[in-house]
Amino acid sequence: MNFEKKFLTKYLDTIIELSKETGMSKKESRTMLDISLSNQNPKTVDFNEIKTEIKSIITINIFSLLCKL
């Protein structure tokens, strides 16, 4: 039970941090995080790494859109 509480706490904290850092809504942040976690073992998840990867993907997409203008 202790692992589940820690995982849930980190999960919720990551959603809030992603929302604040990227300007996305919490629902959008949750969807991105859920997709990232869908194929991973919960015991080996590193939320900081996932958060960094999500922000990198968003940045790359923004620059790609700007280049197309």
PDB file of N, CA, C and O in Angstrom:
ATOM      1  N   MET A   1       0.812  -1.195   0.000  1.00  0.00           N
ATOM      2  CA  MET A   1       0.000   0.000   0.000  1.00  0.00           C
ATOM      3  C   MET A   1       0.857   1.261   0.000  1.00  0.00           C
ATOM      4  O   MET A   1       0.466   2.274  -0.580  1.00  0.00           O
ATOM      5  N   ASN A   2       2.004   1.211   0.635  1.00  0.00           N
ATOM      6  CA  ASN A   2       2.890   2.360   0.715  1.00  0.00           C
ATOM      7  C   ASN A   2       3.399   2.761  -0.673  1.00  0.00           C
ATOM      8  O   ASN A   2       3.473   3.948  -0.991  1.00  0.00           O
ATOM      9  N   PHE A   3       3.746   1.775  -1.492  1.00  0.00           N
ATOM     10  CA  PHE A   3       4.214   2.054  -2.848  1.00  0.00           C
ATOM     11  C   PHE A   3       3.123   2.749  -3.657  1.00  0.00           C
ATOM     12  O   PHE A   3       3.400   3.687  -4.404  1.00  0.00           O
ATOM     13  N   GLU A   4       1.892   2.290  -3.506  1.00  0.00           N
ATOM     14  CA  GLU A   4       0.782   2.876  -4.260  1.00  0.00           C
ATOM     15  C   GLU A   4       0.561   4.344  -3.884  1.00  0.00           C
ATOM     16  O   GLU A   4       0.276   5.169  -4.752  1.00  0.00           O
ATOM     17  N   LYS A   5       0.689   4.665  -2.614  1.00  0.00           N
ATOM     18  CA  LYS A   5       0.525   6.054  -2.183  1.00  0.00           C
ATOM     19  C   LYS A   5       1.632   6.935  -2.729  1.00  0.00           C
ATOM     20  O   LYS A   5       1.370   8.051  -3.180  1.00  0.00           O
ATOM     21  N   LYS A   6       2.874   6.447  -2.693  1.00  0.00           N
ATOM     22  CA  LYS A   6       3.990   7.226  -3.221  1.00  0.00           C
ATOM     23  C   LYS A   6       3.838   7.429  -4.721  1.00  0.00           C
ATOM     24  O   LYS A   6       4.071   8.524  -5.233  1.00  0.00           O
ATOM     25  N   PHE A   7       3.444   6.363  -5.426  1.00  0.00           N
ATOM     26  CA  PHE A   7       3.269   6.454  -6.872  1.00  0.00           C
ATOM     27  C   PHE A   7       2.176   7.463  -7.209  1.00  0.00           C
ATOM     28  O   PHE A   7       2.359   8.304  -8.090  1.00  0.00           O
ATOM     29  N   LEU A   8       1.053   7.388  -6.523  1.00  0.00           N
ATOM     30  CA  LEU A   8      -0.055   8.303  -6.781  1.00  0.00           C
ATOM     31  C   LEU A   8       0.331   9.747  -6.476  1.00  0.00           C
ATOM     32  O   LEU A   8      -0.037  10.659  -7.216  1.00  0.00           O
ATOM     33  N   THR A   9       1.068   9.954  -5.393  1.00  0.00           N
ATOM     34  CA  THR A   9       1.520  11.299  -5.039  1.00  0.00           C
ATOM     35  C   THR A   9       2.442  11.862  -6.112  1.00  0.00           C
ATOM     36  O   THR A   9       2.277  13.008  -6.531  1.00  0.00           O
ATOM     37  N   LYS A  10       3.410  11.068  -6.561  1.00  0.00           N
ATOM     38  CA  LYS A  10       4.323  11.519  -7.619  1.00  0.00           C
ATOM     39  C   LYS A  10       3.571  11.754  -8.921  1.00  0.00           C
ATOM     40  O   LYS A  10       3.869  12.701  -9.648  1.00  0.00           O
ATOM     41  N   TYR A  11       2.607  10.908  -9.216  1.00  0.00           N
ATOM     42  CA  TYR A  11       1.794  11.033 -10.423  1.00  0.00           C
ATOM     43  C   TYR A  11       1.040  12.367 -10.428  1.00  0.00           C
ATOM     44  O   TYR A  11       1.073  13.103 -11.415  1.00  0.00           O
ATOM     45  N   LEU A  12       0.368  12.666  -9.325  1.00  0.00           N
ATOM     46  CA  LEU A  12      -0.400  13.906  -9.235  1.00  0.00           C
ATOM     47  C   LEU A  12       0.504  15.137  -9.236  1.00  0.00           C
ATOM     48  O   LEU A  12       0.178  16.145  -9.863  1.00  0.00           O
ATOM     49  N   ASP A  13       1.632  15.061  -8.540  1.00  0.00           N
ATOM     50  CA  ASP A  13       2.592  16.171  -8.535  1.00  0.00           C
ATOM     51  C   ASP A  13       3.122  16.438  -9.938  1.00  0.00           C
ATOM     52  O   ASP A  13       3.281  17.591 -10.336  1.00  0.00           O
ATOM     53  N   THR A  14       3.393  15.379 -10.681  1.00  0.00           N
ATOM     54  CA  THR A  14       3.904  15.526 -12.043  1.00  0.00           C
ATOM     55  C   THR A  14       2.866  16.181 -12.945  1.00  0.00           C
ATOM     56  O   THR A  14       3.214  17.014 -13.781  1.00  0.00           O
ATOM     57  N   ILE A  15       1.609  15.820 -12.787  1.00  0.00           N
ATOM     58  CA  ILE A  15       0.544  16.444 -13.586  1.00  0.00           C
ATOM     59  C   ILE A  15       0.488  17.942 -13.310  1.00  0.00           C
ATOM     60  O   ILE A  15       0.400  18.745 -14.239  1.00  0.00           O
ATOM     61  N   ILE A  16       0.538  18.314 -12.052  1.00  0.00           N
ATOM     62  CA  ILE A  16       0.470  19.734 -11.685  1.00  0.00           C
ATOM     63  C   ILE A  16       1.695  20.486 -12.205  1.00  0.00           C
ATOM     64  O   ILE A  16       1.565  21.591 -12.733  1.00  0.00           O
ATOM     65  N   GLU A  17       2.884  19.894 -12.058  1.00  0.00           N
ATOM     66  CA  GLU A  17       4.111  20.544 -12.534  1.00  0.00           C
ATOM     67  C   GLU A  17       4.097  20.708 -14.049  1.00  0.00           C
ATOM     68  O   GLU A  17       4.456  21.768 -14.560  1.00  0.00           O
ATOM     69  N   LEU A  18       3.686  19.667 -14.773  1.00  0.00           N
ATOM     70  CA  LEU A  18       3.611  19.763 -16.235  1.00  0.00           C
ATOM     71  C   LEU A  18       2.635  20.853 -16.656  1.00  0.00           C
ATOM     72  O   LEU A  18       2.899  21.615 -17.586  1.00  0.00           O
ATOM     73  N   SER A  19       1.525  20.917 -15.973  1.00  0.00           N
ATOM     74  CA  SER A  19       0.524  21.925 -16.296  1.00  0.00           C
ATOM     75  C   SER A  19       1.077  23.336 -16.113  1.00  0.00           C
ATOM     76  O   SER A  19       0.871  24.205 -16.960  1.00  0.00           O
ATOM     77  N   LYS A  20       1.773  23.555 -15.015  1.00  0.00           N
ATOM     78  CA  LYS A  20       2.340  24.881 -14.743  1.00  0.00           C
ATOM     79  C   LYS A  20       3.479  25.220 -15.696  1.00  0.00           C
ATOM     80  O   LYS A  20       3.571  26.350 -16.173  1.00  0.00           O
ATOM     81  N   GLU A  21       4.347  24.249 -15.976  1.00  0.00           N
ATOM     82  CA  GLU A  21       5.548  24.523 -16.777  1.00  0.00           C
ATOM     83  C   GLU A  21       5.257  24.657 -18.263  1.00  0.00           C
ATOM     84  O   GLU A  21       5.986  25.353 -18.970  1.00  0.00           O
ATOM     85  N   THR A  22       4.208  24.008 -18.750  1.00  0.00           N
ATOM     86  CA  THR A  22       3.936  24.036 -20.181  1.00  0.00           C
ATOM     87  C   THR A  22       2.749  24.899 -20.558  1.00  0.00           C
ATOM     88  O   THR A  22       2.580  25.243 -21.728  1.00  0.00           O
ATOM     89  N   GLY A  23       1.931  25.251 -19.590  1.00  0.00           N
ATOM     90  CA  GLY A  23       0.752  26.051 -19.893  1.00  0.00           C
ATOM     91  C   GLY A  23      -0.421  25.220 -20.379  1.00  0.00           C
ATOM     92  O   GLY A  23      -1.437  25.771 -20.801  1.00  0.00           O
ATOM     93  N   MET A  24      -0.294  23.906 -20.327  1.00  0.00           N
ATOM     94  CA  MET A  24      -1.398  23.034 -20.715  1.00  0.00           C
ATOM     95  C   MET A  24      -2.372  22.921 -19.547  1.00  0.00           C
ATOM     96  O   MET A  24      -2.031  23.209 -18.399  1.00  0.00           O
ATOM     97  N   SER A  25      -3.578  22.500 -19.867  1.00  0.00           N
ATOM     98  CA  SER A  25      -4.531  22.251 -18.792  1.00  0.00           C
ATOM     99  C   SER A  25      -4.126  20.970 -18.052  1.00  0.00           C
ATOM    100  O   SER A  25      -3.336  20.178 -18.565  1.00  0.00           O
ATOM    101  N   LYS A  26      -4.656  20.777 -16.873  1.00  0.00           N
ATOM    102  CA  LYS A  26      -4.331  19.578 -16.109  1.00  0.00           C
ATOM    103  C   LYS A  26      -4.847  18.327 -16.803  1.00  0.00           C
ATOM    104  O   LYS A  26      -4.239  17.261 -16.701  1.00  0.00           O
ATOM    105  N   LYS A  27      -5.955  18.450 -17.502  1.00  0.00           N
ATOM    106  CA  LYS A  27      -6.503  17.310 -18.238  1.00  0.00           C
ATOM    107  C   LYS A  27      -5.561  16.906 -19.377  1.00  0.00           C
ATOM    108  O   LYS A  27      -5.312  15.720 -19.591  1.00  0.00           O
ATOM    109  N   GLU A  28      -5.041  17.894 -20.101  1.00  0.00           N
ATOM    110  CA  GLU A  28      -4.089  17.600 -21.185  1.00  0.00           C
ATOM    111  C   GLU A  28      -2.801  17.009 -20.631  1.00  0.00           C
ATOM    112  O   GLU A  28      -2.242  16.079 -21.214  1.00  0.00           O
ATOM    113  N   SER A  29      -2.330  17.538 -19.517  1.00  0.00           N
ATOM    114  CA  SER A  29      -1.117  17.015 -18.881  1.00  0.00           C
ATOM    115  C   SER A  29      -1.326  15.579 -18.435  1.00  0.00           C
ATOM    116  O   SER A  29      -0.445  14.733 -18.593  1.00  0.00           O
ATOM    117  N   ARG A  30      -2.487  15.314 -17.884  1.00  0.00           N
ATOM    118  CA  ARG A  30      -2.792  13.953 -17.437  1.00  0.00           C
ATOM    119  C   ARG A  30      -2.835  12.991 -18.615  1.00  0.00           C
ATOM    120  O   ARG A  30      -2.338  11.868 -18.521  1.00  0.00           O
ATOM    121  N   THR A  31      -3.421  13.422 -19.714  1.00  0.00           N
ATOM    122  CA  THR A  31      -3.490  12.565 -20.898  1.00  0.00           C
ATOM    123  C   THR A  31      -2.092  12.247 -21.417  1.00  0.00           C
ATOM    124  O   THR A  31      -1.800  11.097 -21.743  1.00  0.00           O
ATOM    125  N   MET A  32      -1.231  13.251 -21.497  1.00  0.00           N
ATOM    126  CA  MET A  32       0.145  13.034 -21.955  1.00  0.00           C
ATOM    127  C   MET A  32       0.878  12.080 -21.019  1.00  0.00           C
ATOM    128  O   MET A  32       1.588  11.185 -21.477  1.00  0.00           O
ATOM    129  N   LEU A  33       0.715  12.263 -19.731  1.00  0.00           N
ATOM    130  CA  LEU A  33       1.385  11.402 -18.754  1.00  0.00           C
ATOM    131  C   LEU A  33       0.841   9.978 -18.810  1.00  0.00           C
ATOM    132  O   LEU A  33       1.605   9.018 -18.707  1.00  0.00           O
ATOM    133  N   ASP A  34      -0.461   9.836 -18.971  1.00  0.00           N
ATOM    134  CA  ASP A  34      -1.053   8.498 -19.074  1.00  0.00           C
ATOM    135  C   ASP A  34      -0.528   7.740 -20.290  1.00  0.00           C
ATOM    136  O   ASP A  34      -0.259   6.542 -20.212  1.00  0.00           O
ATOM    137  N   ILE A  35      -0.385   8.432 -21.395  1.00  0.00           N
ATOM    138  CA  ILE A  35       0.154   7.804 -22.595  1.00  0.00           C
ATOM    139  C   ILE A  35       1.595   7.377 -22.360  1.00  0.00           C
ATOM    140  O   ILE A  35       2.006   6.298 -22.787  1.00  0.00           O
ATOM    141  N   SER A  36       2.355   8.219 -21.687  1.00  0.00           N
ATOM    142  CA  SER A  36       3.757   7.896 -21.404  1.00  0.00           C
ATOM    143  C   SER A  36       3.889   6.701 -20.463  1.00  0.00           C
ATOM    144  O   SER A  36       4.831   5.916 -20.580  1.00  0.00           O
ATOM    145  N   LEU A  37       2.970   6.565 -19.552  1.00  0.00           N
ATOM    146  CA  LEU A  37       3.042   5.489 -18.561  1.00  0.00           C
ATOM    147  C   LEU A  37       2.384   4.189 -19.021  1.00  0.00           C
ATOM    148  O   LEU A  37       2.515   3.163 -18.353  1.00  0.00           O
ATOM    149  N   SER A  38       1.691   4.221 -20.132  1.00  0.00           N
ATOM    150  CA  SER A  38       0.881   3.074 -20.535  1.00  0.00           C
ATOM    151  C   SER A  38       1.677   1.782 -20.726  1.00  0.00           C
ATOM    152  O   SER A  38       1.144   0.701 -20.475  1.00  0.00           O
ATOM    153  N   ASN A  39       2.918   1.861 -21.156  1.00  0.00           N
ATOM    154  CA  ASN A  39       3.699   0.652 -21.422  1.00  0.00           C
ATOM    155  C   ASN A  39       4.867   0.476 -20.464  1.00  0.00           C
ATOM    156  O   ASN A  39       5.830  -0.219 -20.788  1.00  0.00           O
ATOM    157  N   GLN A  40       4.800   1.085 -19.305  1.00  0.00           N
ATOM    158  CA  GLN A  40       5.921   1.005 -18.369  1.00  0.00           C
ATOM    159  C   GLN A  40       5.518   0.283 -17.098  1.00  0.00           C
ATOM    160  O   GLN A  40       4.353   0.275 -16.698  1.00  0.00           O
ATOM    161  N   ASN A  41       6.504  -0.315 -16.485  1.00  0.00           N
ATOM    162  CA  ASN A  41       6.315  -0.947 -15.195  1.00  0.00           C
ATOM    163  C   ASN A  41       6.267   0.141 -14.124  1.00  0.00           C
ATOM    164  O   ASN A  41       7.201   0.937 -14.028  1.00  0.00           O
ATOM    165  N   PRO A  42       5.216   0.198 -13.325  1.00  0.00           N
ATOM    166  CA  PRO A  42       5.103   1.274 -12.322  1.00  0.00           C
ATOM    167  C   PRO A  42       6.268   1.320 -11.339  1.00  0.00           C
ATOM    168  O   PRO A  42       6.563   2.386 -10.798  1.00  0.00           O
ATOM    169  N   LYS A  43       6.921   0.227 -11.098  1.00  0.00           N
ATOM    170  CA  LYS A  43       8.018   0.214 -10.132  1.00  0.00           C
ATOM    171  C   LYS A  43       9.302   0.824 -10.679  1.00  0.00           C
ATOM    172  O   LYS A  43      10.193   1.182  -9.908  1.00  0.00           O
ATOM    173  N   THR A  44       9.406   0.946 -11.988  1.00  0.00           N
ATOM    174  CA  THR A  44      10.631   1.486 -12.580  1.00  0.00           C
ATOM    175  C   THR A  44      10.435   2.869 -13.201  1.00  0.00           C
ATOM    176  O   THR A  44      11.298   3.345 -13.939  1.00  0.00           O
ATOM    177  N   VAL A  45       9.320   3.505 -12.910  1.00  0.00           N
ATOM    178  CA  VAL A  45       9.003   4.811 -13.506  1.00  0.00           C
ATOM    179  C   VAL A  45       9.831   5.905 -12.841  1.00  0.00           C
ATOM    180  O   VAL A  45       9.923   5.981 -11.616  1.00  0.00           O
ATOM    181  N   ASP A  46      10.435   6.753 -13.680  1.00  0.00           N
ATOM    182  CA  ASP A  46      11.132   7.947 -13.201  1.00  0.00           C
ATOM    183  C   ASP A  46      10.355   9.156 -13.721  1.00  0.00           C
ATOM    184  O   ASP A  46      10.464   9.525 -14.890  1.00  0.00           O
ATOM    185  N   PHE A  47       9.576   9.761 -12.839  1.00  0.00           N
ATOM    186  CA  PHE A  47       8.688  10.843 -13.258  1.00  0.00           C
ATOM    187  C   PHE A  47       9.449  12.066 -13.756  1.00  0.00           C
ATOM    188  O   PHE A  47       8.960  12.772 -14.637  1.00  0.00           O
ATOM    189  N   ASN A  48      10.618  12.328 -13.219  1.00  0.00           N
ATOM    190  CA  ASN A  48      11.404  13.472 -13.697  1.00  0.00           C
ATOM    191  C   ASN A  48      11.843  13.264 -15.138  1.00  0.00           C
ATOM    192  O   ASN A  48      11.823  14.199 -15.938  1.00  0.00           O
ATOM    193  N   GLU A  49      12.235  12.054 -15.469  1.00  0.00           N
ATOM    194  CA  GLU A  49      12.651  11.750 -16.844  1.00  0.00           C
ATOM    195  C   GLU A  49      11.467  11.852 -17.798  1.00  0.00           C
ATOM    196  O   GLU A  49      11.596  12.399 -18.893  1.00  0.00           O
ATOM    197  N   ILE A  50      10.337  11.339 -17.394  1.00  0.00           N
ATOM    198  CA  ILE A  50       9.143  11.412 -18.241  1.00  0.00           C
ATOM    199  C   ILE A  50       8.723  12.862 -18.454  1.00  0.00           C
ATOM    200  O   ILE A  50       8.362  13.251 -19.564  1.00  0.00           O
ATOM    201  N   LYS A  51       8.771  13.660 -17.390  1.00  0.00           N
ATOM    202  CA  LYS A  51       8.405  15.074 -17.497  1.00  0.00           C
ATOM    203  C   LYS A  51       9.330  15.799 -18.466  1.00  0.00           C
ATOM    204  O   LYS A  51       8.877  16.613 -19.271  1.00  0.00           O
ATOM    205  N   THR A  52      10.621  15.507 -18.389  1.00  0.00           N
ATOM    206  CA  THR A  52      11.593  16.122 -19.296  1.00  0.00           C
ATOM    207  C   THR A  52      11.326  15.713 -20.739  1.00  0.00           C
ATOM    208  O   THR A  52      11.400  16.549 -21.640  1.00  0.00           O
ATOM    209  N   GLU A  53      11.020  14.447 -20.969  1.00  0.00           N
ATOM    210  CA  GLU A  53      10.738  13.982 -22.326  1.00  0.00           C
ATOM    211  C   GLU A  53       9.473  14.622 -22.894  1.00  0.00           C
ATOM    212  O   GLU A  53       9.439  14.996 -24.066  1.00  0.00           O
ATOM    213  N   ILE A  54       8.446  14.748 -22.078  1.00  0.00           N
ATOM    214  CA  ILE A  54       7.200  15.376 -22.540  1.00  0.00           C
ATOM    215  C   ILE A  54       7.446  16.835 -22.915  1.00  0.00           C
ATOM    216  O   ILE A  54       6.959  17.304 -23.944  1.00  0.00           O
ATOM    217  N   LYS A  55       8.203  17.556 -22.081  1.00  0.00           N
ATOM    218  CA  LYS A  55       8.507  18.957 -22.392  1.00  0.00           C
ATOM    219  C   LYS A  55       9.348  19.064 -23.660  1.00  0.00           C
ATOM    220  O   LYS A  55       9.175  20.005 -24.435  1.00  0.00           O
ATOM    221  N   SER A  56      10.250  18.122 -23.880  1.00  0.00           N
ATOM    222  CA  SER A  56      11.062  18.125 -25.103  1.00  0.00           C
ATOM    223  C   SER A  56      10.197  17.913 -26.338  1.00  0.00           C
ATOM    224  O   SER A  56      10.377  18.587 -27.352  1.00  0.00           O
ATOM    225  N   ILE A  57       9.269  16.985 -26.252  1.00  0.00           N
ATOM    226  CA  ILE A  57       8.372  16.713 -27.382  1.00  0.00           C
ATOM    227  C   ILE A  57       7.522  17.938 -27.698  1.00  0.00           C
ATOM    228  O   ILE A  57       7.331  18.281 -28.864  1.00  0.00           O
ATOM    229  N   ILE A  58       7.015  18.595 -26.662  1.00  0.00           N
ATOM    230  CA  ILE A  58       6.203  19.798 -26.875  1.00  0.00           C
ATOM    231  C   ILE A  58       7.035  20.895 -27.524  1.00  0.00           C
ATOM    232  O   ILE A  58       6.564  21.565 -28.443  1.00  0.00           O
ATOM    233  N   THR A  59       8.261  21.086 -27.060  1.00  0.00           N
ATOM    234  CA  THR A  59       9.147  22.102 -27.625  1.00  0.00           C
ATOM    235  C   THR A  59       9.450  21.819 -29.087  1.00  0.00           C
ATOM    236  O   THR A  59       9.408  22.726 -29.918  1.00  0.00           O
ATOM    237  N   ILE A  60       9.754  20.574 -29.404  1.00  0.00           N
ATOM    238  CA  ILE A  60      10.049  20.195 -30.792  1.00  0.00           C
ATOM    239  C   ILE A  60       8.834  20.436 -31.678  1.00  0.00           C
ATOM    240  O   ILE A  60       8.975  20.931 -32.796  1.00  0.00           O
ATOM    241  N   ASN A  61       7.652  20.096 -31.198  1.00  0.00           N
ATOM    242  CA  ASN A  61       6.433  20.314 -31.984  1.00  0.00           C
ATOM    243  C   ASN A  61       6.177  21.801 -32.211  1.00  0.00           C
ATOM    244  O   ASN A  61       5.758  22.192 -33.300  1.00  0.00           O
ATOM    245  N   ILE A  62       6.417  22.621 -31.216  1.00  0.00           N
ATOM    246  CA  ILE A  62       6.205  24.057 -31.379  1.00  0.00           C
ATOM    247  C   ILE A  62       7.161  24.619 -32.434  1.00  0.00           C
ATOM    248  O   ILE A  62       6.748  25.378 -33.311  1.00  0.00           O
ATOM    249  N   PHE A  63       8.440  24.242 -32.345  1.00  0.00           N
ATOM    250  CA  PHE A  63       9.398  24.732 -33.335  1.00  0.00           C
ATOM    251  C   PHE A  63       9.084  24.205 -34.730  1.00  0.00           C
ATOM    252  O   PHE A  63       9.285  24.908 -35.721  1.00  0.00           O
ATOM    253  N   SER A  64       8.602  22.993 -34.811  1.00  0.00           N
ATOM    254  CA  SER A  64       8.208  22.438 -36.114  1.00  0.00           C
ATOM    255  C   SER A  64       7.066  23.242 -36.718  1.00  0.00           C
ATOM    256  O   SER A  64       7.070  23.544 -37.911  1.00  0.00           O
ATOM    257  N   LEU A  65       6.093  23.585 -35.891  1.00  0.00           N
ATOM    258  CA  LEU A  65       4.972  24.402 -36.383  1.00  0.00           C
ATOM    259  C   LEU A  65       5.423  25.792 -36.796  1.00  0.00           C
ATOM    260  O   LEU A  65       4.945  26.331 -37.794  1.00  0.00           O
ATOM    261  N   LEU A  66       6.340  26.376 -36.038  1.00  0.00           N
ATOM    262  CA  LEU A  66       6.841  27.701 -36.387  1.00  0.00           C
ATOM    263  C   LEU A  66       7.614  27.680 -37.697  1.00  0.00           C
ATOM    264  O   LEU A  66       7.531  28.621 -38.486  1.00  0.00           O
ATOM    265  N   CYS A  67       8.358  26.619 -37.927  1.00  0.00           N
ATOM    266  CA  CYS A  67       9.135  26.519 -39.164  1.00  0.00           C
ATOM    267  C   CYS A  67       8.245  26.358 -40.385  1.00  0.00           C
ATOM    268  O   CYS A  67       8.627  26.743 -41.490  1.00  0.00           O
ATOM    269  N   LYS A  68       7.062  25.792 -40.192  1.00  0.00           N
ATOM    270  CA  LYS A  68       6.141  25.580 -41.312  1.00  0.00           C
ATOM    271  C   LYS A  68       5.430  26.873 -41.707  1.00  0.00           C
ATOM    272  O   LYS A  68       4.831  26.948 -42.779  1.00  0.00           O
ATOM    273  N   LEU A  69       5.494  27.885 -40.853  1.00  0.00           N
ATOM    274  CA  LEU A  69       4.797  29.149 -41.162  1.00  0.00           C
ATOM    275  C   LEU A  69       5.504  29.918 -42.208  1.00  0.00           C
ATOM    276  O   LEU A  69       5.057  31.001 -42.587  1.00  0.00           O
TER     277      LEU A  69
END
